[in-house]
Amino acid sequence: MQLTIKATGDNVKAISYLLSKNPNNLYERNHKGHLVRLFYSKFEETELEVTIFVTPDPIDLVKNNSNSYDITHYINDREFAVSSLFCSFIRSALGTALNGQPKEEYSEWVNYRFSFQFEFGPVVSSLSDKQLKDLFEPIGYEVAISRPDIEYSFEMKDKSSARSICLKGMKTLQNGLRQLFVLIPVIDNYKHYYIDDKEIEKLERYGEGWLEDHPKRDYIYRQSLRFKEIFSIVENKKTEEKKEEKIEKVRLNDLRYEKIIDFVNQMKPRSIVDFGSGEGKLSVRLGFADGVKEIMAVEPSQSATLKAIERFDKVKNKEKFVVPETIWGSLFYYDERLKGKDVMILCEVIEHIDEFRLPKVLDTILHDYQPNALIITTPNREYNEIYDMEDHFRHNDHRFEWTRAEFRHWCEERNHRKIYDLQFEGIGEEHDRHGFPTQMCVFVRKED
């Protein structure tokens, strides 16, 4: 994974001061086990070429993943592709240029526009060539996209899906890099990092002066904040002629948890089972639910369970908190301890299971465990159009994603003994045609 910056014309040597990197030396740093190098291959009066590339530690890329023992995680593009991960590796090396803070005597060059050519790749993205051009051309770049010619020794495909991108334009170095740091994660199929307030602040800072007028602005926001967040653009009048816009952030995951907690508080259960509890984010909130006496956090991943225990330990001494019991278990194996509980929860779980295995799972829950209520949440596939991902799942581990009609039909089919009343709800920001990003069904056991 690499980025090459080329510049031609007068004064190009000043770029080395903006980068704060000596052209006579190889820059080499170890970033948390990943090797970052920067070197100049050309440094002349009217021509400059500098490349930054990363040699990542492939083991580190997966060692904290609960699926790290799945061999397919070692066969992926993270080690090679220019992605959000690449940006995080090189951000420190390019910090002086990104922040526009060279030594004072060179500050005059921060706002100087050079004739730049940015080349980066390989890029592995679900976006078409046209969609890629639609991101860069409106902000003044001439875009060229190329693919490597690969001759396979067996019949596979005509050409590689990986691409290299070349951008040409008159830019300041700071603005050019900031545009790349915003748009490369948009291109990336999977943003690797957790999205929080700092991520949104960075998006606003790097996008200042160009993103607000970009014709694909809303798409860029959605891709930059996708899946961990939903957002709305709030317009506040600054003057009669001009409006100032900001991002109002609400975490979709938090909305799911709040909706589930609302139902739980209405039911006032004494016992709760949180299936697929992961790192305990929902379970810890359930620990404060009204009237609850017992919570079982069921999770097959040992590493996730250890993180959940740490999370519970931090709040175990708080007033009225019921510490969840962690259980190493699976939906595919019956566990006598889970029978007859008041509420069972499957929050964003079923889409990670092969469809043909789900009927058995639900029959075990509804007819063997027989909870008084079962809460299920899952993505609404129709809403993916809002994310411009009609043909893709929201996560690479999803086995399926259902429309509202498919989810309703499946829930009704699983209630074939008619012993539960079904209630369907939506979670998140509703779209008039596509509904809510998350759909929920609550199975409530009928009175005998």
C-alpha positions as CSV (number, residue, x, y, z in Angstrom):
1,M,0.0,0.0,0.0
2,Q,1.5,3.3,-1.1
3,L,0.9,6.9,-1.9
4,T,3.2,8.8,-4.4
5,I,3.1,12.6,-4.5
6,K,4.5,14.2,-7.7
7,A,4.8,17.9,-8.3
8,T,6.1,20.0,-11.2
9,G,6.9,23.7,-11.6
10,D,8.8,26.4,-9.7
11,N,9.4,26.2,-6.0
12,V,8.5,22.4,-5.7
13,K,11.5,21.9,-3.3
14,A,9.4,23.9,-0.7
15,I,7.2,20.8,-0.4
16,S,9.9,19.0,1.6
17,Y,9.6,21.8,4.3
18,L,5.8,21.3,4.3
19,L,6.3,17.6,4.8
20,S,9.1,18.2,7.3
21,K,11.1,15.4,5.8
22,N,14.7,15.7,4.6
23,P,15.1,14.6,1.0
24,N,18.5,13.2,1.7
25,N,17.3,10.8,4.3
26,L,15.0,7.8,4.3
27,Y,12.2,8.3,6.8
28,E,11.4,5.0,8.6
29,R,9.2,4.5,11.6
30,N,7.6,1.5,13.4
31,H,4.0,2.3,14.0
32,K,2.6,-0.3,16.4
33,G,4.5,-3.0,14.5
34,H,3.7,-1.7,11.1
35,L,6.7,-0.3,9.1
36,V,6.1,3.2,7.6
37,R,8.7,4.5,5.1
38,L,9.0,7.7,3.1
39,F,11.6,8.6,0.5
40,Y,12.2,11.0,-2.3
41,S,12.9,9.4,-5.7
42,K,13.2,12.8,-7.4
43,F,14.2,16.2,-6.0
44,E,15.0,18.8,-8.6
45,E,14.3,22.5,-9.1
46,T,11.1,22.0,-11.0
47,E,10.2,18.3,-10.3
48,L,9.7,16.4,-7.1
49,E,8.5,12.8,-6.4
50,V,8.1,11.4,-2.9
51,T,6.5,8.1,-1.9
52,I,5.2,6.9,1.4
53,F,4.4,3.2,1.8
54,V,3.5,0.8,4.6
55,T,4.6,-2.8,5.3
56,P,1.9,-3.9,7.9
57,D,2.2,-6.7,10.4
58,P,-0.4,-9.2,9.0
59,I,-0.7,-11.0,12.4
60,D,-1.5,-7.7,14.2
61,L,-4.3,-7.1,11.7
62,V,-6.3,-10.0,13.1
63,K,-4.9,-10.8,16.6
64,N,-7.6,-8.8,18.4
65,N,-10.4,-10.2,16.2
66,S,-12.8,-12.7,17.7
67,N,-12.7,-14.6,14.4
68,S,-8.9,-14.7,14.3
69,Y,-8.8,-18.5,14.2
70,D,-10.7,-18.5,10.9
71,I,-8.1,-19.0,8.2
72,T,-10.0,-16.8,5.8
73,H,-9.0,-13.8,7.9
74,Y,-5.5,-14.3,6.7
75,I,-6.6,-14.1,3.1
76,N,-7.8,-10.6,2.7
77,D,-6.8,-7.2,1.2
78,R,-6.0,-5.4,4.4
79,E,-2.3,-6.1,4.1
80,F,-2.0,-4.7,0.6
81,A,-4.8,-2.3,-0.2
82,V,-4.8,1.5,0.3
83,S,-7.7,1.9,2.8
84,S,-8.8,3.6,6.0
85,L,-6.2,1.4,7.7
86,F,-3.4,2.9,5.5
87,C,-4.5,6.4,6.4
88,S,-4.3,5.6,10.1
89,F,-0.7,4.3,9.6
90,I,0.6,7.3,7.7
91,R,-1.3,10.1,9.6
92,S,1.5,10.6,12.1
93,A,4.2,10.8,9.3
94,L,2.2,13.4,7.4
95,G,1.0,15.3,10.5
96,T,2.9,18.5,9.8
97,A,1.5,18.7,6.3
98,L,-2.0,17.8,7.3
99,N,-2.1,20.4,10.0
100,G,-0.3,23.1,7.9
101,Q,2.3,23.7,10.6
102,P,5.8,23.7,9.2
103,K,8.6,25.8,10.8
104,E,7.6,29.4,10.8
105,E,10.0,30.4,8.1
106,Y,8.3,28.1,5.6
107,S,4.7,28.9,6.6
108,E,4.2,31.1,3.4
109,W,4.1,27.8,1.4
110,V,1.2,26.3,3.3
111,N,-1.3,28.1,1.0
112,Y,0.7,27.9,-2.2
113,R,-0.9,25.9,-5.0
114,F,1.4,23.4,-6.7
115,S,0.7,21.3,-9.8
116,F,0.3,17.9,-8.0
117,Q,-0.2,14.4,-9.1
118,F,-1.3,12.0,-6.4
119,E,-1.0,8.3,-7.2
120,F,-2.2,5.6,-4.8
121,G,-3.1,1.9,-4.8
122,P,-4.0,-0.8,-5.0
123,V,-7.6,0.1,-4.2
124,V,-10.1,-2.6,-3.6
125,S,-13.6,-1.1,-3.6
126,S,-17.1,-1.9,-4.5
127,L,-17.4,1.5,-6.2
128,S,-17.4,1.6,-10.0
129,D,-14.9,3.7,-11.9
130,K,-17.6,6.3,-12.5
131,Q,-18.4,6.5,-8.8
132,L,-14.8,7.0,-8.0
133,K,-14.5,9.8,-10.6
134,D,-17.7,11.4,-9.1
135,L,-15.8,11.7,-5.8
136,F,-12.7,13.4,-7.1
137,E,-13.6,15.3,-10.3
138,P,-15.9,17.9,-8.6
139,I,-13.1,19.1,-6.4
140,G,-10.8,19.8,-9.4
141,Y,-9.0,16.6,-10.2
142,E,-8.3,15.0,-13.5
143,V,-8.8,11.3,-12.7
144,A,-7.1,8.3,-14.3
145,I,-7.9,4.7,-13.2
146,S,-5.8,1.7,-14.2
147,R,-5.8,-2.0,-13.5
148,P,-2.8,-4.3,-13.5
149,D,-2.5,-6.9,-16.3
150,I,-2.4,-10.3,-14.6
151,E,-1.9,-13.6,-16.4
152,Y,-3.3,-16.4,-14.3
153,S,-2.0,-19.9,-14.8
154,F,-5.5,-21.1,-14.5
155,E,-8.9,-19.8,-15.7
156,M,-10.1,-17.3,-13.2
157,K,-11.1,-13.9,-14.6
158,D,-10.1,-11.5,-17.3
159,K,-8.7,-8.7,-15.2
160,S,-7.9,-7.8,-11.6
161,S,-10.6,-6.0,-9.5
162,A,-7.8,-4.0,-7.8
163,R,-7.2,-0.5,-9.2
164,S,-4.7,2.3,-9.0
165,I,-5.9,5.9,-9.0
166,C,-4.0,8.9,-10.3
167,L,-5.2,12.4,-9.5
168,K,-3.9,15.6,-11.2
169,G,-4.8,19.1,-10.0
170,M,-3.6,22.5,-8.7
171,K,-3.7,22.1,-4.9
172,T,-2.1,23.2,-1.7
173,L,-0.4,20.2,-0.2
174,Q,-2.5,20.4,3.0
175,N,-5.8,20.5,1.1
176,G,-4.8,17.7,-1.3
177,L,-3.8,15.4,1.6
178,R,-6.9,16.3,3.6
179,Q,-9.1,15.4,0.6
180,L,-7.3,12.0,0.3
181,F,-7.7,11.3,4.1
182,V,-11.5,12.0,3.8
183,L,-12.1,10.2,0.5
184,I,-9.9,7.1,0.8
185,P,-12.0,5.7,3.7
186,V,-15.1,6.5,1.7
187,I,-13.7,4.2,-1.1
188,D,-12.8,1.5,1.4
189,N,-15.3,-1.3,1.7
190,Y,-14.8,-1.7,5.4
191,K,-13.7,1.1,7.8
192,H,-11.6,-0.7,10.4
193,Y,-11.9,1.7,13.3
194,Y,-14.5,2.7,15.9
195,I,-16.3,5.9,15.0
196,D,-16.6,8.5,17.8
197,D,-16.7,12.3,18.3
198,K,-13.1,12.7,17.3
199,E,-13.8,11.0,14.0
200,I,-16.6,13.4,13.2
201,E,-14.4,16.4,14.3
202,K,-11.7,15.2,11.9
203,L,-14.2,14.9,9.1
204,E,-15.4,18.4,9.6
205,R,-11.8,19.8,10.0
206,Y,-10.4,18.0,6.9
207,G,-13.5,18.8,4.9
208,E,-13.5,22.5,5.6
209,G,-13.6,24.7,2.5
210,W,-14.5,21.9,0.0
211,L,-16.8,19.2,1.4
212,E,-19.8,21.4,2.2
213,D,-20.2,22.2,-1.5
214,H,-19.4,18.7,-2.8
215,P,-22.3,17.3,-4.9
216,K,-21.7,13.9,-3.2
217,R,-21.5,15.5,0.3
218,D,-24.3,13.4,1.9
219,Y,-22.9,10.2,0.4
220,I,-19.4,11.0,1.7
221,Y,-20.9,11.7,5.2
222,R,-22.8,8.4,5.1
223,Q,-19.8,6.4,4.0
224,S,-17.5,8.1,6.5
225,L,-19.9,7.5,9.4
226,R,-21.5,4.3,8.1
227,F,-23.1,1.6,10.3
228,K,-21.8,2.8,13.6
229,E,-23.7,6.1,13.2
230,I,-26.7,7.7,11.7
231,F,-26.7,11.4,11.3
232,S,-28.8,14.3,10.1
233,I,-27.8,17.5,8.6
234,V,-29.1,20.3,10.7
235,E,-29.4,23.7,9.1
236,N,-29.0,26.8,11.3
237,K,-29.6,30.2,9.9
238,K,-26.4,32.3,10.2
239,T,-27.6,35.1,7.9
240,E,-30.5,35.4,5.6
241,E,-28.2,34.6,2.7
242,K,-26.1,31.9,4.3
243,K,-26.6,28.8,6.4
244,E,-24.2,27.0,8.5
245,E,-24.4,23.2,8.6
246,K,-23.2,20.8,11.2
247,I,-23.5,17.1,11.8
248,E,-25.8,16.0,14.6
249,K,-24.6,12.6,15.6
250,V,-26.6,9.8,17.1
251,R,-25.1,6.3,17.4
252,L,-27.4,3.8,15.8
253,N,-26.2,1.1,18.2
254,D,-27.2,3.3,21.1
255,L,-30.7,3.7,19.6
256,R,-31.0,-0.1,19.4
257,Y,-30.0,-0.5,23.0
258,E,-32.4,2.3,24.1
259,K,-35.3,0.7,22.2
260,I,-34.6,-2.7,23.8
261,I,-34.2,-1.2,27.3
262,D,-37.6,0.6,26.8
263,F,-39.3,-2.7,26.1
264,V,-37.5,-4.5,28.9
265,N,-38.6,-1.7,31.4
266,Q,-42.2,-2.1,30.2
267,M,-42.1,-5.8,30.8
268,K,-40.3,-5.6,34.2
269,P,-38.6,-9.0,33.9
270,R,-36.7,-10.7,36.7
271,S,-34.5,-12.7,34.3
272,I,-32.9,-11.8,31.0
273,V,-30.8,-13.8,28.5
274,D,-28.6,-11.7,26.1
275,F,-27.7,-14.1,23.3
276,G,-24.5,-13.1,21.3
277,S,-23.7,-10.6,24.0
278,G,-20.2,-9.9,22.6
279,E,-18.2,-7.4,24.7
280,G,-21.2,-6.8,27.0
281,K,-22.3,-3.4,25.8
282,L,-26.0,-4.2,25.9
283,S,-25.7,-6.5,28.9
284,V,-24.2,-3.8,31.0
285,R,-27.2,-1.5,30.3
286,L,-29.6,-4.4,31.1
287,G,-27.9,-4.5,34.5
288,F,-29.7,-1.3,35.4
289,A,-33.1,-2.3,34.1
290,D,-36.1,-2.0,36.5
291,G,-36.7,-5.0,38.7
292,V,-34.1,-7.3,37.0
293,K,-32.5,-9.9,39.3
294,E,-30.6,-12.1,36.8
295,I,-28.9,-11.5,33.5
296,M,-27.1,-14.2,31.5
297,A,-24.7,-12.9,28.9
298,V,-24.2,-15.8,26.4
299,E,-21.3,-15.5,24.0
300,P,-19.2,-18.1,22.0
301,S,-16.1,-15.9,21.7
302,Q,-13.8,-16.2,24.7
303,S,-11.9,-13.0,23.9
304,A,-15.2,-11.0,23.7
305,T,-16.3,-12.5,27.0
306,L,-13.1,-11.4,28.7
307,K,-13.7,-7.8,27.5
308,A,-17.3,-8.1,28.8
309,I,-16.1,-9.1,32.2
310,E,-13.8,-6.1,32.3
311,R,-16.7,-3.9,31.3
312,F,-18.9,-5.4,34.1
313,D,-16.1,-5.0,36.7
314,K,-16.0,-1.2,36.1
315,V,-19.6,-0.7,37.2
316,K,-20.2,-3.6,39.5
317,N,-20.2,-1.4,42.6
318,K,-22.8,1.1,41.2
319,E,-26.1,1.3,42.9
320,K,-28.8,-1.1,41.7
321,F,-26.5,-2.7,39.2
322,V,-27.0,-6.4,38.6
323,V,-23.7,-8.0,37.4
324,P,-24.4,-10.2,34.4
325,E,-23.3,-13.8,34.5
326,T,-21.1,-14.6,31.5
327,I,-21.8,-18.0,29.9
328,W,-19.7,-19.5,27.1
329,G,-22.4,-20.9,24.9
330,S,-24.0,-21.2,21.5
331,L,-27.5,-20.9,20.0
332,F,-26.9,-24.3,18.4
333,Y,-26.7,-26.2,21.7
334,Y,-29.5,-26.5,24.3
335,D,-28.6,-25.3,27.7
336,E,-30.9,-26.2,30.6
337,R,-29.9,-23.1,32.5
338,L,-31.6,-20.8,30.0
339,K,-35.1,-22.4,30.2
340,G,-38.1,-20.5,31.4
341,K,-36.5,-17.0,31.5
342,D,-38.6,-13.8,31.2
343,V,-36.9,-12.2,28.3
344,M,-34.4,-13.4,25.7
345,I,-32.7,-11.0,23.3
346,L,-31.0,-11.5,19.9
347,C,-29.7,-8.0,19.1
348,E,-28.0,-8.0,15.6
349,V,-27.3,-11.7,15.8
350,I,-29.5,-13.7,13.3
351,E,-27.9,-12.1,10.2
352,H,-24.6,-13.7,11.2
353,I,-26.1,-17.2,11.0
354,D,-26.8,-19.2,7.8
355,E,-30.5,-18.9,6.9
356,F,-31.0,-22.7,6.8
357,R,-29.8,-23.0,10.4
358,L,-32.2,-20.4,11.8
359,P,-35.4,-22.4,12.0
360,K,-33.8,-24.8,14.4
361,V,-32.4,-21.9,16.5
362,L,-35.8,-20.2,16.8
363,D,-37.7,-23.5,17.5
364,T,-35.2,-24.1,20.4
365,I,-35.8,-20.7,21.8
366,L,-39.6,-20.5,21.4
367,H,-40.5,-24.1,22.2
368,D,-37.8,-25.4,24.4
369,Y,-36.6,-22.4,26.4
370,Q,-40.1,-20.8,26.2
371,P,-39.3,-17.3,27.4
372,N,-42.1,-14.9,28.2
373,A,-40.7,-12.6,25.5
374,L,-38.1,-12.7,22.7
375,I,-36.7,-9.5,21.2
376,I,-35.0,-9.7,17.8
377,T,-33.3,-6.9,15.9
378,T,-31.7,-7.1,12.4
379,P,-30.8,-4.7,9.6
380,N,-33.4,-3.7,7.1
381,R,-32.0,-4.4,3.7
382,E,-34.2,-1.8,2.0
383,Y,-32.5,1.0,3.9
384,N,-29.1,0.0,2.3
385,E,-30.1,2.2,-0.6
386,I,-29.7,5.2,1.7
387,Y,-26.1,4.0,2.2
388,D,-25.7,3.5,-1.6
389,M,-25.0,-0.2,-0.9
390,E,-28.0,-1.8,-2.5
391,D,-25.9,-4.8,-3.7
392,H,-23.8,-5.2,-0.5
393,F,-24.3,-6.2,3.1
394,R,-23.5,-3.8,5.8
395,H,-20.8,-6.1,7.3
396,N,-18.6,-8.7,5.7
397,D,-19.7,-11.4,8.2
398,H,-23.5,-11.0,7.4
399,R,-24.9,-14.1,5.8
400,F,-28.1,-12.3,4.7
401,E,-30.1,-9.1,5.2
402,W,-33.9,-9.1,4.9
403,T,-36.4,-6.6,3.7
404,R,-39.2,-5.7,6.0
405,A,-41.6,-8.1,4.3
406,E,-39.1,-10.9,4.5
407,F,-38.5,-10.4,8.1
408,R,-42.2,-10.2,8.9
409,H,-42.9,-13.4,7.0
410,W,-40.0,-15.2,8.7
411,C,-41.1,-14.2,12.2
412,E,-44.7,-15.2,11.5
413,E,-43.5,-18.5,10.1
414,R,-41.4,-19.3,13.1
415,N,-44.5,-18.6,15.3
416,H,-46.2,-21.5,13.7
417,R,-47.7,-22.8,17.0
418,K,-49.3,-19.4,17.5
419,I,-48.3,-19.1,21.1
420,Y,-46.8,-15.6,20.8
421,D,-48.2,-12.3,19.8
422,L,-45.8,-10.4,17.4
423,Q,-45.1,-6.7,17.5
424,F,-42.9,-5.1,14.8
425,E,-41.0,-1.8,15.3
426,G,-38.3,0.3,13.6
427,I,-35.2,1.8,15.0
428,G,-33.3,4.8,13.8
429,E,-34.2,7.6,11.3
430,E,-37.2,6.6,9.2
431,H,-37.2,7.1,5.4
432,D,-40.5,7.5,3.8
433,R,-39.9,4.7,1.3
434,H,-37.2,2.5,2.8
435,G,-38.3,2.5,6.4
436,F,-35.9,2.3,9.4
437,P,-32.2,1.2,9.2
438,T,-33.0,-1.5,11.9
439,Q,-36.1,-3.6,12.2
440,M,-37.3,-5.3,15.4
441,C,-39.8,-7.9,16.3
442,V,-41.0,-8.7,19.9
443,F,-42.5,-12.1,20.5
444,V,-44.7,-11.9,23.6
445,R,-46.0,-15.1,25.0
446,K,-49.8,-15.4,25.1
447,E,-51.5,-16.0,28.5
448,D,-52.6,-19.6,29.0
